[in-house]
Amino acid sequence: MSHAVARLRAERLARSIKPFVARGSRAERCPQCRVIATHCLCAWKPRVQAQSGMCLLMHDTEPLKPTNTGWLIADLIEDTSAFGWLRTSVDEGLLALL
């Protein structure tokens, strides 16, 4: 699986100098939906047909969290873009999209 939030997470992990430890991080998680394996949502995940795309602006550590709303949106809506948000600088990809 490779959607916008997964790519943003991979970029953020590449810049990390220490591991991100979220609450519940010791639990085994589904590699697709990232929910605790016993509560996996993959079987119920629909593909939503949308006439518009989603653009997500995420705090620096948000893509590292095991589950978040942005991850769910990117799983469901194919045309999703995700960008890290810094108050002091703007991602060039976001400017190009806008």
Secondary structure, 3 states (H helix, E strand, C coil): CCCHHHHHHHHHHHHCCCCCCCCCCCCCECCCCCCEHHHCCHHHCCCECCCCCEEEEECCCHHHCCCCHHHHHHHHECCEEEEECECCECCHHHHHHC
